[in-house]
Amino acid sequence: MARMTTPAEDTLTALIHLLDREGYDAVTADQLARQAGMSRASFFRHLGGKEEVVFADHAALLARLDDFLRGTSLGVREALEEAVFQVFRHHTADPDRARARSRLLRGSQALRTRELLTSHRYTELFSGWLATALPDTPARGGVAVGLAAAVVAVHNRALRAWLHVPADDAEAGLRADLAEVIARLTAEPAEAERTLAAVRRLLG
C-alpha cells in the first residue's frame, strides 16, 4: 500500500475544526494552508484539497492497519477484531473531532460520497488480507470479500450509534456484533453457535 505524507494529526484536527466552525463552503484553501502553516503549493501537494483534509488522517491509519495485519501472529478473528477496534478507537479518542467531522458530512453530499470511498479502502484492505489469512478453500475469495464488507458495516453502525449517544459500553456492543458476524461467516453452524455462546458468557 502506498504511503502518503500528510501533516501531523493535531494539524489535521485543527483544519477539521476550522471547516466545521466557519462552514465547509466558506473556508478557502488559502485559509486552510495558513492554519496548517503551509504555503498554498505545499497544501495542495500534501493534501490535495478541502475534501482530502476531512479524511487525511485515515491515510496514516490505513497504513498502520496494513502494517499490523501483515505482521500479526494473531488468528483471523482476533486480528480482524483488533484492526476494527483500532479504527473505532481512532474516532472515539477525540469526540470533538469525530462530531465535527460528522457535522461536515451531514452538510455536504460531496463529503458523504468521499466517506463511502474511504470506507471502501478499509474493505479492500481487510479483504486483501483475509484472502490470504483464511483457510485455503474454494470459498475463500468470496468469504474474504463478504466478511470485510460486513465488519466495516458493523463498525460504521457502532460509530454512528456512539456519535448519536456516546456510551461507555460502546466497545462491548461492537465486540459482540463483530464476534457474531465473524463466527457466522467463517465457521460451520455448530461451531459458530459454540463461539457465540462463549462470547455471550464472557459479556455476562
HELIX and SHEET records of a PDB file:
HELIX    1   1 GLU A    9  GLU A   22  1                                  14    
HELIX    2   2 ALA A   29  ALA A   36  1                                   8    
HELIX    3   3 ARG A   40  HIS A   46  1                                   7    
HELIX    4   4 LYS A   50  PHE A   55  1                                   6    
HELIX    5   5 ASP A   57  GLY A   71  1                                  15    
HELIX    6   6 VAL A   76  THR A   92  1                                  17    
HELIX    7   7 PRO A   95  ARG A  106  1                                  12    
HELIX    8   8 GLN A  109  ALA A  133  1                                  25    
HELIX    9   9 ARG A  140  HIS A  164  1                                  25    
HELIX   10  10 ALA A  170  THR A  186  1                                  17    
HELIX   11  11 PRO A  189  LEU A  203  1                                  15    
END                                                                             
